[in-house]
């Protein structure tokens, strides 16, 4: 009895009968599928061999899932694909449809971390290629589903607005009747991210909006070592209203081809979502060093051999008269020889050789082009305004300037936002460009990710910073990685508006007063903007939008809720926190200085700016002259401006409204010390606490008294 999938497969192919009942099938299609399946299977074996030889670094095989080659063959090479990590055969099959593709070389270079690999450039082993309409994905479970839903929802909107763009800027990006295909495993189908994304797809279709999404669940019955209950996927998704269900056995290649063609035709013609339940088998452990014998018996493993998808294709070829068993075995071995030849040709691949090379596609920056793009946005005549009014007007200017801009989120449409920041925008620009979404932050961010791929410039709103945290991986694991893992061939142009920070009075406690900005600051490449006054908000938002357009930048635009409607600074009615939009451009990472005091520099941001300015006025009456540096950008920090203003006084007080541990102030102090600043330093910050409701909040939040006491202590001249 054969003891390995490979031995069992060769043995079973050799015993196929050419006298079996005939099958009507397209032999050319079957040969294409067979070649892709066998290529993927051999690549899995070569991956393990290369890893043993120290030449490859990551193995997670597709063996047993090769029925997805039939899925690829039944779709168009222009249908956007966001794939499961066991999609080697899909990748090979799609590449076969695009002239000039080199899938074996691509996959081998990815395994070997070659800097010349065409999608990730040696940064990770991913399935992706711009020429194949395959968008690279990370291994985070189900994290790509919200983006797939967002892309499917945005294709029609982009066409309707006449704004569709391809990854390289060409027009159009995707044909009008494209199907977005998204594959994932049976264990992933249980993840809350998958459940939320599928719910969003069904909800969108229920509303009558186009949702051309084909969800492919590749069900091998295992989540690493944990079995999926028999019948669970059908039970969970087989009779869900609004989600057409198709099922196929991966071992029956003709059946898979017929089923996928029917499913794709349904999605393409009806513009509604469908769920393809593809029953598969897994050969080998989950990945890497996983030893499946530790949790599966020999008989359980061997039982899968009869369900080998390659065997199913071989059987269809013999039954259709397209090949003899001997021809199939010869083809199988010949494909391996071809792969070995590519391995020999590649030799010792060129690795990434420096941090600069690794990070080059992480966050491309072209400040001069960004400045020009920001300046091109026409600024409406304004009068002194509040922070909320300035954001509203700047959004209106952006919507009027560029039809690609879309604004969306919970309550942003008819209501105009919880705080009125988007009031009137839907009425003026229409529901196609300013619209409400589900109450689901994952879906909101996923829509933003998909809209960017469709050629739009999305401006999603997260209603409160505290609500971001359950969806933050859509920024960390999806938005921030796409340019990195595609060498900027795919981008996420997006400005995420987030109402946050604290000091709201009489409302909400922690859930509406959240000062946890650290979760944003440690995402590589993410720009974090935090304006405190109207003029800065307008200029900084234009910069973020221009950077999204020019560089594909992902920005988090953190808006201090407590300052939205603030008008006064020192006394009631003074109007000194109102400001006009001057139309200026604020480069990313440039701070703003208030005052020219020579005794002390207070470094702050957000709510800390008006607090520090009030403290500065009181200190001036005591003979202590202060300048206040508004960081404005929390990532990247404005280190050049910070050092200049620190050296101007030789004394720096960091007034940080975020928490003492993990707050913004830690980064400011580190930047000063690492840059060689030897002056006097101090920091005051909020406590390491959630924000309680009501007056109790003042016990844990940074106060003006804290700032003033620390400033006086630091500014006292040495005798």
Secondary structure as GFF3:
##gff-version 3
##sequence-region A 1 719
A	DSSP	alpha_helix	5	14	.	.	.	ID=ss1
A	DSSP	alpha_helix	27	52	.	.	.	ID=ss2
A	DSSP	alpha_helix	68	74	.	.	.	ID=ss3
A	DSSP	beta_strand	81	82	.	.	.	ID=ss4
A	DSSP	alpha_helix	88	95	.	.	.	ID=ss5
A	DSSP	alpha_helix	103	111	.	.	.	ID=ss6
A	DSSP	three_ten_helix	130	132	.	.	.	ID=ss7
A	DSSP	alpha_helix	145	161	.	.	.	ID=ss8
A	DSSP	beta_strand	180	185	.	.	.	ID=ss9
A	DSSP	three_ten_helix	188	190	.	.	.	ID=ss10
A	DSSP	alpha_helix	192	206	.	.	.	ID=ss11
A	DSSP	beta_strand	213	219	.	.	.	ID=ss12
A	DSSP	beta_strand	222	223	.	.	.	ID=ss13
A	DSSP	beta_strand	226	227	.	.	.	ID=ss14
A	DSSP	alpha_helix	232	237	.	.	.	ID=ss15
A	DSSP	beta_strand	244	249	.	.	.	ID=ss16
A	DSSP	alpha_helix	253	270	.	.	.	ID=ss17
A	DSSP	beta_strand	274	279	.	.	.	ID=ss18
A	DSSP	three_ten_helix	292	294	.	.	.	ID=ss19
A	DSSP	alpha_helix	298	303	.	.	.	ID=ss20
A	DSSP	three_ten_helix	305	307	.	.	.	ID=ss21
A	DSSP	alpha_helix	309	319	.	.	.	ID=ss22
A	DSSP	alpha_helix	325	346	.	.	.	ID=ss23
A	DSSP	alpha_helix	355	359	.	.	.	ID=ss24
A	DSSP	alpha_helix	367	375	.	.	.	ID=ss25
A	DSSP	alpha_helix	387	401	.	.	.	ID=ss26
A	DSSP	beta_strand	405	409	.	.	.	ID=ss27
A	DSSP	alpha_helix	425	429	.	.	.	ID=ss28
A	DSSP	beta_strand	434	436	.	.	.	ID=ss29
A	DSSP	alpha_helix	441	453	.	.	.	ID=ss30
A	DSSP	beta_strand	457	462	.	.	.	ID=ss31
A	DSSP	alpha_helix	465	468	.	.	.	ID=ss32
A	DSSP	three_ten_helix	469	471	.	.	.	ID=ss33
A	DSSP	alpha_helix	473	473	.	.	.	ID=ss34
A	DSSP	pi_helix	474	479	.	.	.	ID=ss35
A	DSSP	alpha_helix	480	486	.	.	.	ID=ss36
A	DSSP	beta_strand	494	500	.	.	.	ID=ss37
A	DSSP	three_ten_helix	509	511	.	.	.	ID=ss38
A	DSSP	alpha_helix	518	521	.	.	.	ID=ss39
A	DSSP	beta_strand	527	529	.	.	.	ID=ss40
A	DSSP	alpha_helix	534	551	.	.	.	ID=ss41
A	DSSP	beta_strand	554	560	.	.	.	ID=ss42
A	DSSP	three_ten_helix	561	563	.	.	.	ID=ss43
A	DSSP	beta_strand	592	594	.	.	.	ID=ss44
A	DSSP	beta_strand	600	604	.	.	.	ID=ss45
A	DSSP	alpha_helix	607	620	.	.	.	ID=ss46
A	DSSP	beta_strand	626	630	.	.	.	ID=ss47
A	DSSP	beta_strand	633	635	.	.	.	ID=ss48
A	DSSP	alpha_helix	639	649	.	.	.	ID=ss49
A	DSSP	beta_strand	651	659	.	.	.	ID=ss50
A	DSSP	alpha_helix	664	674	.	.	.	ID=ss51
A	DSSP	beta_strand	680	686	.	.	.	ID=ss52
A	DSSP	three_ten_helix	694	699	.	.	.	ID=ss53
A	DSSP	alpha_helix	704	715	.	.	.	ID=ss54
###
